[in-house]
Amino acid sequence: MYHTTGFHKNDIIELCAMIHTAEQSSKQEIPVPPILGLFKAMVATLTYLRRNHVQQELAEYHGVSQTAISRAISALIPMIAQVTDDWVPTAGNLSTVGPYIVDGTLLPCWS
């Protein structure tokens, strides 16, 4: 699972718990297709983001329709961004010592 999603199973479960907590606190239901459930929808979304698989491939892999995968991805991407926002560093948080790679481009940090 790590090689397709970039996360270990326990990390995905923790991310699902964070999204479930955010869903309860906002009193707004996330429209994840019931056929997938939150965990499988999260795995499909993370695989889509990491590997750029075509939605039809993910649908075949999970045994659901392409529209179910599309709805899961559309619902979860904004939620993943919301619950992980505190962990994403801004330019002000980065060290000025050493290079950084952004989208495969090596950027000097001293300029």
LUMDREN-24551 format. One line per field, with one value per atom (N, C-alpha, C): residue number from 1; y negated, z, x; atom name. Coordinates in nm, 4 decimals. Example, Ala and Ser with C-alpha at 12.3 -4.5 7.8 and 13.67 -1.06 7.14 Angstrom:
BEGIN
nr	1  1  1  2  2  2
v	0.5690  0.4500  0.3300  0.2250  0.1060  -0.0030
w	0.7800  0.7800  0.7800  0.7080  0.7140  0.7870
u	1.3190  1.2300  1.3200  1.2850  1.3670  1.2900
atom	N  CA  C  N  CA  C
This chain:
BEGIN
nr	1  1  1  2  2  2  3  3  3  4  4  4  5  5  5  6  6  6  7  7  7  8  8  8  9  9  9  10  10  10  11  11  11  12  12  12  13  13  13  14  14  14  15  15  15  16  16  16  17  17  17  18  18  18  19  19  19  20  20  20  21  21  21  22  22  22  23  23  23  24  24  24  25  25  25  26  26  26  27  27  27  28  28  28  29  29  29  30  30  30  31  31  31  32  32  32  33  33  33  34  34  34  35  35  35  36  36  36  37  37  37  38  38  38  39  39  39  40  40  40  41  41  41  42  42  42  43  43  43  44  44  44  45  45  45  46  46  46  47  47  47  48  48  48  49  49  49  50  50  50  51  51  51  52  52  52  53  53  53  54  54  54  55  55  55  56  56  56  57  57  57  58  58  58  59  59  59  60  60  60  61  61  61  62  62  62  63  63  63  64  64  64  65  65  65  66  66  66  67  67  67  68  68  68  69  69  69  70  70  70  71  71  71  72  72  72  73  73  73  74  74  74  75  75  75  76  76  76  77  77  77  78  78  78  79  79  79  80  80  80  81  81  81  82  82  82  83  83  83  84  84  84  85  85  85  86  86  86  87  87  87  88  88  88  89  89  89  90  90  90  91  91  91  92  92  92  93  93  93  94  94  94  95  95  95  96  96  96  97  97  97  98  98  98  99  99  99  100  100  100  101  101  101  102  102  102  103  103  103  104  104  104  105  105  105  106  106  106  107  107  107  108  108  108  109  109  109  110  110  110  111  111  111
v	0.1198  0.0000  -0.1264  -0.1202  -0.2381  -0.2836  -0.1888  -0.2249  -0.2868  -0.2577  -0.3175  -0.4476  -0.4619  -0.5815  -0.6760  -0.6248  -0.7068  -0.7096  -0.6326  -0.6271  -0.4819  -0.4564  -0.3257  -0.3159  -0.1939  -0.1721  -0.2506  -0.2526  -0.3263  -0.4767  -0.5282  -0.6704  -0.7037  -0.6124  -0.6336  -0.6291  -0.5371  -0.5289  -0.6577  -0.7100  -0.8357  -0.9525  -0.9566  -1.0602  -1.0491  -0.9275  -0.9063  -0.9541  -0.9270  -0.9722  -1.1244  -1.1888  -1.3356  -1.3922  -1.3300  -1.3760  -1.3502  -1.2365  -1.2057  -1.3066  -1.3428  -1.4428  -1.5781  -1.6166  -1.7446  -1.7434  -1.6282  -1.6136  -1.6316  -1.5722  -1.5848  -1.7254  -1.7907  -1.9249  -2.0273  -2.0059  -2.1002  -2.0646  -1.9480  -1.8996  -1.8960  -1.8656  -1.8585  -1.7236  -1.6448  -1.5113  -1.5168  -1.4413  -1.4325  -1.3331  -1.3724  -1.2833  -1.1732  -1.0859  -0.9714  -0.8620  -0.8025  -0.6959  -0.5817  -0.5410  -0.4347  -0.3027  -0.2771  -0.1517  -0.1437  -0.2580  -0.2607  -0.2715  -0.3561  -0.3855  -0.4812  -0.5358  -0.6385  -0.5846  -0.4671  -0.4142  -0.3854  -0.3115  -0.2788  -0.4042  -0.4980  -0.6240  -0.7005  -0.6950  -0.7618  -0.6953  -0.5638  -0.4918  -0.5262  -0.5276  -0.5611  -0.7048  -0.7968  -0.9374  -0.9563  -0.8953  -0.9076  -0.8433  -0.7313  -0.6672  -0.7576  -0.8182  -0.9104  -1.0284  -1.0830  -1.1977  -1.1608  -1.0439  -1.0047  -0.9491  -0.8643  -0.7916  -0.8437  -0.9355  -0.9926  -0.8847  -0.7837  -0.6785  -0.7358  -0.6787  -0.7143  -0.6617  -0.7383  -0.7002  -0.5652  -0.5312  -0.4022  -0.2867  -0.3044  -0.2016  -0.1825  -0.2929  -0.2844  -0.2176  -0.2476  -0.1866  -0.0355  0.0101  0.1541  0.2188  0.1518  0.2051  0.2206  0.1232  0.1263  0.1905  0.2283  0.2972  0.2077  0.0818  -0.0138  -0.0859  -0.1757  -0.2517  -0.3692  -0.4198  -0.5356  -0.6567  -0.6695  -0.7848  -0.7809  -0.6619  -0.6511  -0.6989  -0.6609  -0.7063  -0.8573  -0.9093  -1.0542  -1.1308  -1.0807  -1.1478  -1.1412  -1.0286  -1.0146  -1.1117  -1.1186  -1.2085  -1.3539  -1.3895  -1.5277  -1.5656  -1.4703  -1.4987  -1.5041  -1.4189  -1.4059  -1.5009  -1.5414  -1.6311  -1.7589  -1.8288  -1.9486  -1.9163  -1.8012  -1.7646  -1.7303  -1.6627  -1.6320  -1.7617  -1.8548  -1.9852  -2.0568  -2.0482  -2.1175  -2.0586  -1.9263  -1.8662  -1.8614  -1.8731  -1.8715  -2.0105  -2.1122  -2.2492  -2.2916  -2.2468  -2.2853  -2.2238  -2.1176  -2.0492  -2.0972  -2.1788  -2.2259  -2.3512  -2.3459  -2.4629  -2.5758  -2.6964  -2.8130  -2.8544  -2.9463  -2.9896  -3.0461  -3.1124  -3.1680  -3.0625  -2.9424  -2.8339  -2.7546  -2.7722  -2.6930  -2.7498  -2.6620  -2.7016  -2.7693  -2.8632  -2.9310  -2.8586  -2.7461  -2.6691  -2.5461  -2.5365  -2.4189  -2.4400  -2.3533  -2.3652  -2.2947  -2.3316  -2.2675  -2.2258  -2.1184  -2.0721  -2.0918  -2.1670  -2.1915  -2.1431  -2.0454  -1.9882  -1.9424  -1.8891  -1.8382  -1.9439  -2.0677  -2.1762  -2.2129  -2.2114  -2.2478  -2.3992  -2.4506  -2.5952  -2.6365  -2.7391  -2.7881  -2.8640  -2.8490  -2.9142  -3.0435  -3.0785  -3.2006  -3.3245  -3.3085  -3.4270  -3.4627
w	0.0000  0.0000  0.0000  0.0648  0.0729  -0.0655  -0.1515  -0.2816  -0.3745  -0.3540  -0.4394  -0.3828  -0.2511  -0.1903  -0.1302  -0.0914  -0.0211  0.1285  0.1749  0.3170  0.3618  0.4865  0.5467  0.5899  0.6115  0.6456  0.7695  0.8721  0.9946  0.9692  0.8787  0.8447  0.7719  0.6857  0.6145  0.7130  0.8073  0.9095  0.9911  1.0266  1.1017  1.0196  0.8919  0.8044  0.7926  0.7829  0.7801  0.9101  1.0222  1.1513  1.1588  1.1065  1.1057  1.0198  0.9063  0.8191  0.8839  0.9489  1.0188  1.1302  1.2035  1.3101  1.2524  1.1433  1.0784  1.0260  0.9759  0.9256  1.0389  1.1543  1.2680  1.3245  1.3313  1.3888  1.2984  1.1680  1.0767  1.0532  1.1038  1.0876  0.9396  0.8547  0.7121  0.6634  0.6028  0.5587  0.4307  0.4280  0.3091  0.2144  0.0908  -0.0025  -0.0603  0.0255  -0.0193  -0.0608  -0.1788  -0.2213  -0.1203  -0.0777  0.0233  -0.0201  -0.1497  -0.1980  -0.1662  -0.1560  -0.1238  0.0255  0.0928  0.2315  0.2387  0.3544  0.3688  0.3440  0.3966  0.3832  0.2377  0.1669  0.0270  -0.0598  -0.0282  -0.1023  -0.0792  0.0431  0.0739  -0.0006  -0.0038  -0.0758  -0.2249  -0.2823  -0.4245  -0.4508  -0.3626  -0.3805  -0.3673  -0.2676  -0.2492  -0.3649  -0.4154  -0.5312  -0.6532  -0.6702  -0.7813  -0.7730  -0.6538  -0.6370  -0.6537  -0.6040  -0.6083  -0.7442  -0.8021  -0.9229  -1.0506  -1.0363  -1.1511  -1.2370  -1.1688  -1.2398  -1.2999  -1.4116  -1.4722  -1.3806  -1.3672  -1.2759  -1.3115  -1.4394  -1.4803  -1.4283  -1.4255  -1.3693  -1.2205  -1.1492  -1.0061  -0.9830  -1.0696  -1.0573  -1.0746  -1.1729  -1.1944  -1.0755  -1.0234  -0.9100  -0.7858  -0.7626  -0.6430  -0.6688  -0.7929  -0.8235  -0.8183  -0.8556  -0.8559  -0.9903  -1.0069  -1.1315  -1.1297  -1.2482  -1.2598  -1.1928  -1.1988  -1.1366  -0.9849  -0.9270  -0.7814  -0.7433  -0.8219  -0.7963  -0.8124  -0.9159  -0.9407  -0.8256  -0.7751  -0.6617  -0.5363  -0.5143  -0.3967  -0.4029  -0.5182  -0.5353  -0.5180  -0.5798  -0.5702  -0.4279  -0.3519  -0.2139  -0.1197  -0.1419  -0.0436  -0.0639  -0.1852  -0.2053  -0.1223  -0.1230  -0.0385  0.1111  0.1515  0.2930  0.3347  0.2483  0.2789  0.2936  0.2039  0.2123  0.3414  0.3827  0.5040  0.6296  0.6421  0.7670  0.7757  0.6630  0.6662  0.6525  0.6533  0.6330  0.7362  0.8599  0.9641  0.9420  0.8643  0.8433  0.7196  0.6372  0.5140  0.5464  0.5266  0.5606  0.4598  0.5087  0.4205  0.3962  0.3059  0.2754  0.3986  0.4861  0.6079  0.7062  0.6991  0.7902  0.7447  0.6210  0.5666  0.6079  0.6217  0.6577  0.5383  0.5658  0.4585  0.4242  0.4895  0.4663  0.3827  0.2634  0.1803  0.0702  -0.0287  -0.1429  -0.1166  -0.1918  -0.1868  -0.3264  -0.3356  -0.4651  -0.4684  -0.5674  -0.5858  -0.7252  -0.7333  -0.8619  -0.9448  -0.8800  -0.9507  -0.9880  -0.9544  -0.9875  -0.8626  -0.8760  -0.7644  -0.7530  -0.6369  -0.6149  -0.5090  -0.5343  -0.4299  -0.3254  -0.1983  -0.0938  -0.0447  -0.0950  -0.0470  -0.1230  -0.2341  -0.3087  -0.2641
u	0.0819  0.0000  0.0864  0.2014  0.2877  0.3340  0.3649  0.4204  0.3167  0.1912  0.0885  0.0338  0.0323  -0.0270  0.0756  0.1905  0.2890  0.2653  0.1676  0.1330  0.1261  0.1630  0.1419  -0.0042  -0.0517  -0.1921  -0.2330  -0.1487  -0.1825  -0.1932  -0.1103  -0.1173  -0.2478  -0.2914  -0.4175  -0.5333  -0.5280  -0.6334  -0.6364  -0.5196  -0.5131  -0.5692  -0.5376  -0.5911  -0.7427  -0.7938  -0.9390  -1.0036  -0.9379  -0.9905  -0.9932  -0.8891  -0.8859  -0.9988  -1.0234  -1.1316  -1.2665  -1.2810  -1.4074  -1.4326  -1.3290  -1.3426  -1.3803  -1.3162  -1.3489  -1.4925  -1.5356  -1.6723  -1.7728  -1.7448  -1.8362  -1.8369  -1.7218  -1.7170  -1.7837  -1.7792  -1.8447  -1.9906  -2.0317  -2.1698  -2.2096  -2.1105  -2.1327  -2.0817  -2.1678  -2.1304  -2.0477  -1.9399  -1.8560  -1.9217  -1.9456  -2.0160  -1.9273  -1.8783  -1.7986  -1.8967  -1.8776  -1.9685  -1.9728  -2.0925  -2.1041  -2.0412  -2.0369  -1.9792  -1.8300  -1.7644  -1.6213  -1.5965  -1.6716  -1.6416  -1.5237  -1.4985  -1.3963  -1.2554  -1.2239  -1.0880  -1.0527  -1.1380  -1.1087  -1.1095  -1.1981  -1.2010  -1.0707  -1.0193  -0.8926  -0.7774  -0.7751  -0.6700  -0.6750  -0.7940  -0.8085  -0.7626  -0.7988  -0.7607  -0.6107  -0.5501  -0.4058  -0.3296  -0.3790  -0.3174  -0.3284  -0.4435  -0.4654  -0.3676  -0.3513  -0.2628  -0.1153  -0.0770  0.0646  0.1050  0.0228  0.0606  -0.0047  -0.1005  -0.1703  -0.2361  -0.2919  -0.3646  -0.4913  -0.5312  -0.6587  -0.7685  -0.8760  -0.9838  -1.0441  -1.0487  -1.1038  -1.0185  -0.8865  -0.7979  -0.8254  -0.8391  -0.8689  -1.0037  -1.1002  -1.2324  -1.2245  -1.1488  -1.1324  -1.0620  -0.9618  -0.8862  -0.9754  -1.0637  -1.1490  -1.2853  -1.3119  -1.4370  -1.5591  -1.5421  -1.6536  -1.6552  -1.7506  -1.7581  -1.6606  -1.6321  -1.5441  -1.6071  -1.7387  -1.8047  -1.7914  -1.7912  -1.7724  -1.6326  -1.5329  -1.3952  -1.3875  -1.4494  -1.4478  -1.5118  -1.6244  -1.6910  -1.6050  -1.5392  -1.4524  -1.3360  -1.2715  -1.1573  -1.2006  -1.3119  -1.3617  -1.3990  -1.4478  -1.4877  -1.3680  -1.2700  -1.1621  -1.0446  -1.0162  -0.9010  -0.9132  -1.0279  -1.0366  -1.0275  -1.0800  -1.0737  -0.9309  -0.8573  -0.7170  -0.6388  -0.6631  -0.5950  -0.6305  -0.7560  -0.8011  -0.7378  -0.7382  -0.6896  -0.5379  -0.4682  -0.3216  -0.2618  -0.3439  -0.2972  -0.1924  -0.2058  -0.1102  0.0280  0.0375  0.1646  0.2385  0.1736  0.2367  0.3174  0.4493  0.5306  0.5113  0.5220  0.5204  0.6653  0.6871  0.8232  0.8925  0.8184  0.8768  0.9232  0.8682  0.9043  1.0255  1.0668  1.1766  1.3116  1.4072  1.5428  1.6102  1.6967  1.7698  1.8994  1.9246  2.0457  2.0100  2.0676  2.0469  1.9452  1.9496  1.8579  1.7248  1.6236  1.4923  1.4529  1.3767  1.3282  1.1774  1.1299  0.9877  0.9514  0.8623  0.8209  0.9400  1.0418  1.1576  1.2603  1.2348  1.3262  1.4068  1.5383  1.6241  1.6275  1.5881  1.5826  1.6837  1.7632  1.8534  1.7710  1.8078  1.7296  1.7934  1.9104  1.9766  1.9324  1.8622  1.8226  1.6860
atom	N  CA  C  N  CA  C  N  CA  C  N  CA  C  N  CA  C  N  CA  C  N  CA  C  N  CA  C  N  CA  C  N  CA  C  N  CA  C  N  CA  C  N  CA  C  N  CA  C  N  CA  C  N  CA  C  N  CA  C  N  CA  C  N  CA  C  N  CA  C  N  CA  C  N  CA  C  N  CA  C  N  CA  C  N  CA  C  N  CA  C  N  CA  C  N  CA  C  N  CA  C  N  CA  C  N  CA  C  N  CA  C  N  CA  C  N  CA  C  N  CA  C  N  CA  C  N  CA  C  N  CA  C  N  CA  C  N  CA  C  N  CA  C  N  CA  C  N  CA  C  N  CA  C  N  CA  C  N  CA  C  N  CA  C  N  CA  C  N  CA  C  N  CA  C  N  CA  C  N  CA  C  N  CA  C  N  CA  C  N  CA  C  N  CA  C  N  CA  C  N  CA  C  N  CA  C  N  CA  C  N  CA  C  N  CA  C  N  CA  C  N  CA  C  N  CA  C  N  CA  C  N  CA  C  N  CA  C  N  CA  C  N  CA  C  N  CA  C  N  CA  C  N  CA  C  N  CA  C  N  CA  C  N  CA  C  N  CA  C  N  CA  C  N  CA  C  N  CA  C  N  CA  C  N  CA  C  N  CA  C  N  CA  C  N  CA  C  N  CA  C  N  CA  C  N  CA  C  N  CA  C  N  CA  C  N  CA  C  N  CA  C  N  CA  C  N  CA  C  N  CA  C  N  CA  C  N  CA  C  N  CA  C  N  CA  C  N  CA  C  N  CA  C  N  CA  C  N  CA  C  N  CA  C  N  CA  C  N  CA  C  N  CA  C  N  CA  C  N  CA  C  N  CA  C  N  CA  C
